[in-house]
Structure formats: C-alpha cells, structure tokens
Amino acid sequence: MRDVCSHAEVRLSEGEVEDGTIECWLHGSCFDLSSGAPINPPATQPVPTYDVKIDGDDVLVSLDEKNS
C-alpha cells in the first residue's frame, strides 16, 4: 500500500495497524491493508496497493499500482 492517506496526504505508516486495517493518525480514516479501500470517513478514495510475491528469502513488489 502506498504510504499516503488518500484524504489528507499524510504518512499512513505513522498510524495504528489493527485487524487488517491501518488508521490515519491525522483524521482517523481506516483503510483495508489488502485492498486499500477506505473503511470510514473522512476518506472516500482507496489508497493504491501493490502486488507482492515471496520468493524464498526475497520479497518482490510490483511497481504497478492497483486502485489508482
């Protein structure tokens, strides 16, 4: 998931992660970590996500954004 809230454009990595969601620290919007979908307002737009693949000890991340 891109590290930017779709509502306030602040870093989501500074928010709390719980039960498969991340909460934006500024206004409290929560996003589903697997899809980027907003769970509650004030955010109404999803956060882009990226396909990830584990290959042995390597983590491969696609640079093509989903939900953009």
C-alpha positions in Angstrom: 0.0 0.0 0.0 1.2 3.5 -0.8 2.3 5.3 2.4 0.0 8.3 1.8 -3.6 8.8 3.1 -6.0 9.5 0.2 -7.8 12.1 2.3 -5.1 14.2 3.9 -1.9 13.1 2.1 0.0 12.3 5.3 2.1 9.2 6.0 -0.1 6.2 6.9 3.0 4.4 8.3 2.7 6.7 11.4 -0.8 5.3 12.1 -2.0 2.2 14.1 -2.4 -1.2 12.5 -5.1 -3.5 13.9 -7.2 -6.4 12.5 -6.0 -6.0 8.9 -6.6 -2.2 8.8 -4.4 0.9 9.2 -5.7 4.1 10.8 -4.6 7.5 9.6 -3.2 9.4 12.6 -4.5 12.8 11.4 -8.2 12.4 10.9 -8.9 8.7 11.9 -9.8 7.2 8.5 -9.1 3.5 8.4 -8.1 1.5 5.3 -8.1 -2.2 4.5 -4.5 -3.3 4.2 -5.2 -5.9 1.5 -7.3 -3.7 -0.8 -6.6 -0.1 0.1 -10.4 0.5 0.5 -11.5 3.2 2.9 -13.4 1.7 5.9 -14.7 5.0 7.3 -14.8 8.8 6.6 -13.5 11.3 6.0 -11.6 9.3 3.4 -13.7 8.2 0.4 -11.0 7.2 -2.1 -8.9 4.0 -1.8 -5.1 4.0 -1.3 -3.2 2.4 -4.1 -1.9 -1.1 -3.3 0.9 -3.2 -4.9 1.1 -6.9 -5.7 3.7 -8.7 -3.5 5.3 -12.1 -4.0 7.5 -14.0 -1.7 10.3 -16.0 -3.5 12.4 -17.8 -0.9 14.1 -15.1 1.1 13.2 -12.3 -1.4 10.1 -10.1 -1.3 9.1 -8.9 -4.7 6.9 -5.8 -5.1 5.3 -4.8 -8.3 5.7 -1.1 -9.1 2.3 -1.1 -10.9 -0.3 0.5 -8.6 -3.7 -1.0 -8.1 -6.7 1.2 -7.2 -5.0 4.3 -8.7 
